Amino acid sequence: MSALMTSNGSIHDVQKKGASMDSAAWRFTRFINDEKIGLLETAVSGPDGAWLRDALKDRDLFFALRNDRIDVYHQGALIYRIDFSGDDIEAQTHVKYLMIDVPKSPYINLRKSDFAYEPSAYMQGRYREGVSLQQIKKAATYYSGMENFGVYRAIKDDPLVVDVEVALMRDNAPPADSVPTTTEQRQGRMQDRIDIVRLEEAAGGYALVFWEAKHYSNAQLFNDEVFEQLDRYEDQILKREAELLAAFRNVCAFNLRLARLRTELGVVGIDSEHVNRLQGLADGTVPLHVDKNPRLFAFGFDQAQKILRWRAREKQLIERLGLGRLKAIGRPKAGELGRS
């Protein structure tokens, strides 16, 4: 990733920075202190804050709190990673998202010793308010796969979705010096990665519900790997229940600050009932529980596939998982995961 732009605790802290990252000491954390939130709020009104204003006003983007970091997604693509250094904020994006109007052909002719293209015609070089983010989104859409897009559609405009791409370190993760070298290999060996976390009304308050999403084309949906995956998630949730509760109360506090910031920016459609919900969850006055049984969201099949193959598999999944743990939608519409 490369730097794109730079602009010149009441929340529970469950893990101090610098803590050991070996599997025995690793804790699931979602935390950002008030000072860093203050930097974010200051940056919005600053002369170099156009990128942040655009992002906060855009309802297609999902802001996900990490540990001292904010990730921003569009259609499953991580388009911004927001870090804090001293009194500064730095946002990074992958170079592929800086492409301008993704060309029909990604190939460039080499004529003698010259590449036959003008770099400024292909790549963004400077952020332009109201323009650059739309180009970034267009490039992200180009690179988004079927599974990512289906998940995005299913959670779009759903305020009860509080996190995506949730990484949980496995207890049996090998020592750091013995894992493979690529990021994908390391994650495959060391992490369980849950697609969606959503709030659901339960027991006079709310429950954190964890969802694994599978497109119909994913072979794991049709073999025992999907059960093994959900079993690992259940084990993680049971072991980390207290960490998850503390972390997601922090997430609610973070989302509350974002909602207020968006209101100040004139973003319409901020639900006052949801703001009150976030306030109660953040300060602990609203009960919060963990649903210990992760659920499966399957999608991407058409009517013919439903009849020929999916119905039989759906029956097997329900028999193995039990009622209420499977949601199957052929072609997800906006916010469909949360609809009964």
C-alpha positions as CSV (number, residue, x, y, z in Angstrom):
1,M,0.0,0.0,0.0
2,S,1.2,3.5,-0.6
3,A,0.4,6.9,1.1
4,L,-2.3,8.8,-0.6
5,M,-3.0,11.8,1.6
6,T,-2.1,13.4,4.9
7,S,-3.8,16.0,7.0
8,N,-1.9,18.4,9.2
9,G,-10.2,7.7,27.3
10,S,-13.8,7.3,27.7
11,I,-13.8,4.2,25.6
12,H,-12.7,1.0,27.3
13,D,-9.1,0.0,26.7
14,V,-8.8,-3.8,26.8
15,Q,-5.3,-4.1,25.4
16,K,-2.4,-1.8,25.9
17,K,-0.4,-0.9,22.9
18,G,2.8,-2.9,22.6
19,A,1.4,-6.0,24.2
20,S,2.8,-9.3,23.0
21,M,1.3,-10.7,19.8
22,D,2.0,-14.4,20.4
23,S,-1.0,-16.6,20.4
24,A,-1.1,-17.0,24.2
25,A,-1.1,-13.3,24.9
26,W,-3.2,-12.1,21.9
27,R,-6.5,-10.4,22.7
28,F,-9.2,-9.3,20.4
29,T,-9.3,-5.5,20.6
30,R,-11.3,-2.6,19.1
31,F,-10.0,0.6,20.6
32,I,-9.3,4.2,19.7
33,N,-8.8,6.9,22.3
34,D,-10.5,10.3,22.5
35,E,-7.4,12.2,21.4
36,K,-7.3,10.3,18.1
37,I,-11.0,10.8,17.6
38,G,-10.4,14.5,18.2
39,L,-7.7,14.4,15.5
40,L,-10.3,12.9,13.1
41,E,-12.8,15.5,14.0
42,T,-10.3,18.3,13.5
43,A,-9.1,16.9,10.2
44,V,-12.7,17.0,8.8
45,S,-12.8,20.8,8.9
46,G,-9.1,21.2,7.9
47,P,-7.8,22.4,4.5
48,D,-6.5,18.9,3.7
49,G,-9.6,17.1,4.9
50,A,-11.5,16.9,1.7
51,W,-10.9,13.1,1.4
52,L,-12.3,12.5,4.9
53,R,-15.3,14.8,4.3
54,D,-16.1,12.9,1.1
55,A,-15.8,9.5,2.8
56,L,-18.0,10.4,5.8
57,K,-20.7,11.8,3.5
58,D,-20.7,8.7,1.3
59,R,-23.3,6.2,2.6
60,D,-21.8,3.5,0.4
61,L,-18.7,3.3,2.6
62,F,-18.3,1.2,5.8
63,F,-16.0,2.5,8.6
64,A,-14.6,-0.3,10.7
65,L,-12.8,0.3,13.9
66,R,-9.6,-1.7,14.5
67,N,-7.0,-1.2,17.2
68,D,-5.7,2.4,16.9
69,R,-6.7,2.3,13.3
70,I,-9.8,2.7,11.1
71,D,-10.4,0.7,7.9
72,V,-12.8,2.0,5.3
73,Y,-14.5,-0.5,2.9
74,H,-16.4,-0.2,-0.4
75,Q,-18.0,-3.4,-1.8
76,G,-15.7,-5.5,0.3
77,A,-12.5,-3.7,-0.8
78,L,-10.3,-2.0,1.8
79,I,-10.0,1.5,0.1
80,Y,-8.6,3.4,3.0
81,R,-6.5,2.4,6.0
82,I,-6.5,5.4,8.4
83,D,-3.5,5.5,10.9
84,F,-2.5,8.0,13.5
85,S,1.0,9.2,14.1
86,G,1.6,11.8,16.8
87,D,-0.8,14.7,15.9
88,D,-1.2,13.6,12.3
89,I,-3.6,11.4,10.4
90,E,-2.4,9.4,7.4
91,A,-4.6,7.5,5.0
92,Q,-3.3,4.8,2.7
93,T,-4.9,3.1,-0.3
94,H,-3.8,0.4,-2.6
95,V,-2.2,1.7,-5.8
96,K,-4.7,-0.2,-7.9
97,Y,-7.6,1.9,-6.5
98,L,-5.9,5.1,-8.0
99,M,-6.6,4.0,-11.5
100,I,-8.7,6.5,-13.4
101,D,-11.7,5.0,-15.3
102,V,-10.4,1.5,-15.3
103,P,-9.4,0.9,-19.0
104,K,-11.1,-1.8,-21.1
105,S,-7.7,-3.3,-21.6
106,P,-5.1,-3.2,-18.8
107,Y,-2.2,-3.8,-21.2
108,I,0.3,-1.2,-22.3
109,N,2.3,-1.4,-25.4
110,L,6.1,-1.3,-25.1
111,R,7.5,0.6,-28.1
112,K,11.3,0.2,-28.3
113,S,12.2,1.4,-24.8
114,D,9.0,3.5,-24.1
115,F,5.8,2.4,-22.4
116,A,3.1,4.0,-24.7
117,Y,0.9,5.7,-22.1
118,E,0.7,9.0,-20.2
119,P,0.8,8.2,-16.4
120,S,-1.4,11.1,-15.5
121,A,-4.2,9.8,-17.8
122,Y,-4.3,6.5,-16.0
123,M,-3.5,7.3,-12.3
124,Q,-4.7,9.9,-9.8
125,G,-1.9,12.1,-8.6
126,R,-3.8,14.5,-6.3
127,Y,-7.0,14.2,-4.4
128,R,-9.9,16.3,-5.8
129,E,-12.9,16.8,-3.6
130,G,-16.1,15.3,-5.0
131,V,-14.2,13.5,-7.8
132,S,-11.4,11.3,-6.5
133,L,-13.5,9.2,-4.2
134,Q,-15.8,8.3,-7.0
135,Q,-12.9,7.2,-9.1
136,I,-11.6,5.1,-6.2
137,K,-15.0,3.5,-5.7
138,K,-15.2,2.7,-9.4
139,A,-11.7,1.0,-9.4
140,A,-12.7,-0.9,-6.2
141,T,-15.8,-2.2,-7.9
142,Y,-13.7,-3.4,-10.8
143,Y,-11.6,-5.5,-8.4
144,S,-14.4,-6.7,-6.1
145,G,-15.3,-10.4,-6.5
146,M,-18.8,-11.9,-6.5
147,E,-18.6,-12.9,-2.8
148,N,-17.5,-9.5,-1.7
149,F,-20.2,-7.8,-3.7
150,G,-22.9,-10.1,-2.4
151,V,-21.9,-9.4,1.2
152,Y,-21.8,-5.7,0.5
153,R,-25.4,-5.8,-0.9
154,A,-26.7,-7.9,1.9
155,I,-25.5,-5.4,4.6
156,K,-25.8,-2.1,2.7
157,D,-27.7,0.6,4.7
158,D,-28.1,-1.8,7.7
159,P,-27.1,0.3,10.8
160,L,-27.0,-2.9,12.9
161,V,-24.0,-4.2,11.1
162,V,-21.1,-3.2,13.3
163,D,-18.1,-4.9,11.8
164,V,-16.8,-6.8,8.8
165,E,-13.6,-8.9,8.1
166,V,-13.2,-9.8,11.8
167,A,-9.8,-11.5,12.4
168,L,-9.4,-13.8,15.4
169,M,-5.9,-15.2,16.1
170,R,-5.9,-19.0,16.6
171,D,-4.6,-20.4,19.8
172,N,-2.5,-23.0,17.8
173,A,-0.9,-20.3,15.6
174,P,2.7,-21.2,14.9
175,P,5.6,-19.0,16.0
176,A,6.0,-15.9,13.9
177,D,9.3,-17.1,12.4
178,S,7.8,-20.4,11.1
179,V,4.8,-19.0,9.2
180,P,4.8,-18.6,5.4
181,T,6.0,-15.3,4.0
182,T,3.1,-14.0,2.1
183,T,0.3,-12.1,3.8
184,E,-2.4,-14.5,2.5
185,Q,-0.4,-17.5,3.7
186,R,0.2,-16.0,7.1
187,Q,-3.5,-15.2,7.6
188,G,-4.5,-18.7,6.5
189,R,-2.3,-20.2,9.1
190,M,-2.8,-17.8,12.0
191,Q,-6.3,-16.4,11.8
192,D,-10.0,-17.2,11.7
193,R,-11.7,-14.4,9.7
194,I,-15.4,-13.8,10.2
195,D,-17.2,-11.9,7.5
196,I,-19.9,-10.0,9.4
197,V,-20.9,-9.0,13.0
198,R,-24.4,-7.7,13.4
199,L,-26.5,-6.6,16.4
200,E,-29.8,-8.4,16.9
201,E,-32.5,-7.6,19.6
202,A,-32.3,-10.2,22.3
203,A,-33.0,-10.6,26.1
204,G,-34.0,-7.0,26.7
205,G,-30.9,-5.7,24.9
206,Y,-28.8,-6.8,21.9
207,A,-26.8,-9.8,20.9
208,L,-23.6,-9.8,18.8
209,V,-24.3,-12.3,15.9
210,F,-21.4,-13.6,13.8
211,W,-21.9,-14.5,10.2
212,E,-19.9,-16.5,7.7
213,A,-20.8,-15.6,4.1
214,K,-20.4,-18.1,1.2
215,H,-21.2,-17.6,-2.4
216,Y,-22.9,-20.5,-4.2
217,S,-19.7,-21.0,-6.3
218,N,-17.6,-21.5,-3.1
219,A,-16.8,-25.3,-2.9
220,Q,-16.6,-25.1,0.9
221,L,-20.4,-24.6,1.0
222,F,-20.8,-28.1,-0.3
223,N,-18.4,-30.0,1.9
224,D,-17.5,-30.4,5.5
225,E,-15.0,-27.5,5.5
226,V,-17.9,-25.1,6.2
227,F,-18.8,-27.0,9.4
228,E,-15.2,-27.1,10.5
229,Q,-15.0,-23.4,9.9
230,L,-18.1,-22.6,11.9
231,D,-16.9,-24.9,14.7
232,R,-13.6,-23.0,14.9
233,Y,-15.5,-19.7,15.0
234,E,-17.7,-21.1,17.9
235,D,-14.6,-22.1,19.8
236,Q,-13.2,-18.6,19.3
237,I,-16.4,-16.9,20.4
238,L,-16.6,-19.0,23.6
239,K,-13.0,-18.3,24.5
240,R,-13.2,-14.6,23.8
241,E,-16.6,-13.7,25.0
242,A,-15.5,-11.0,27.5
243,E,-13.0,-9.5,24.9
244,L,-15.7,-9.4,22.3
245,L,-18.2,-7.7,24.6
246,A,-15.7,-5.0,25.6
247,A,-14.5,-4.5,22.0
248,F,-17.9,-4.1,20.5
249,R,-19.1,-1.6,23.1
250,N,-16.0,0.4,21.9
251,V,-17.3,-0.1,18.4
252,C,-20.7,1.3,19.4
253,A,-19.0,4.3,21.0
254,F,-16.9,4.9,17.8
255,N,-20.0,4.6,15.6
256,L,-21.8,7.1,17.9
257,R,-19.1,9.7,17.3
258,L,-19.2,9.0,13.6
259,A,-23.0,9.5,13.5
260,R,-22.6,12.8,15.3
261,L,-19.8,13.9,13.0
262,R,-21.9,13.0,9.9
263,T,-24.8,15.0,11.3
264,E,-22.6,18.0,11.7
265,L,-21.5,17.6,8.0
266,G,-25.2,17.7,7.0
267,V,-25.5,14.0,6.1
268,V,-29.3,13.2,5.9
269,G,-30.9,10.0,7.1
270,I,-29.1,9.6,10.5
271,D,-31.6,7.6,12.5
272,S,-32.1,9.2,16.0
273,E,-33.3,5.9,17.4
274,H,-30.1,4.2,16.2
275,V,-28.0,7.0,17.8
276,N,-29.8,6.4,21.1
277,R,-29.2,2.7,20.7
278,L,-25.5,3.3,20.2
279,Q,-25.4,5.5,23.2
280,G,-26.9,2.9,25.5
281,L,-24.6,0.1,24.1
282,A,-21.5,2.4,24.4
283,D,-22.2,3.4,28.0
284,G,-23.4,0.0,29.2
285,T,-26.9,0.9,30.1
286,V,-28.3,-1.4,27.3
287,P,-27.5,-5.1,27.8
288,L,-25.2,-6.7,25.3
289,H,-24.7,-10.4,24.8
290,V,-22.8,-12.7,22.6
291,D,-24.6,-15.2,20.4
292,K,-22.3,-18.2,20.8
293,N,-23.5,-20.0,17.6
294,P,-22.1,-18.4,14.5
295,R,-24.4,-18.4,11.5
296,L,-24.1,-19.1,7.8
297,F,-25.2,-16.8,5.0
298,A,-25.4,-18.5,1.6
299,F,-26.2,-16.6,-1.6
300,G,-25.6,-16.3,-5.3
301,F,-27.8,-19.1,-6.7
302,D,-30.5,-18.7,-9.4
303,Q,-33.8,-20.6,-9.6
304,A,-32.4,-23.5,-11.6
305,Q,-29.5,-24.0,-9.2
306,K,-31.9,-23.8,-6.3
307,I,-34.0,-26.6,-7.7
308,L,-31.2,-28.8,-9.0
309,R,-28.6,-28.6,-6.2
310,W,-29.3,-26.0,-3.5
311,R,-32.5,-27.4,-1.9
312,A,-30.8,-30.7,-1.0
313,R,-27.8,-29.0,0.4
314,E,-29.9,-26.5,2.4
315,K,-31.6,-29.4,4.1
316,Q,-28.3,-31.0,5.0
317,L,-27.0,-27.7,6.4
318,I,-30.1,-27.1,8.5
319,E,-29.9,-30.7,9.9
320,R,-26.3,-30.2,10.9
321,L,-26.5,-26.5,12.1
322,G,-30.0,-26.4,13.5
323,L,-32.9,-24.0,12.9
324,G,-32.1,-20.3,12.8
325,R,-28.4,-20.6,11.8
326,L,-28.7,-20.5,8.0
327,K,-29.9,-17.7,5.8
328,A,-30.1,-18.4,2.1
329,I,-30.8,-15.7,-0.5
330,G,-30.4,-16.2,-4.2
331,R,-29.7,-12.6,-5.1
332,P,-29.3,-10.3,-2.1
333,K,-30.9,-6.9,-2.2
334,A,-29.7,-4.0,-0.1
335,G,-29.9,-4.8,3.6
336,E,-31.3,-8.3,3.1
337,L,-29.3,-10.0,5.8
338,G,-31.2,-8.2,8.5
339,R,-34.7,-8.9,7.1
340,S,-36.8,-11.6,8.5
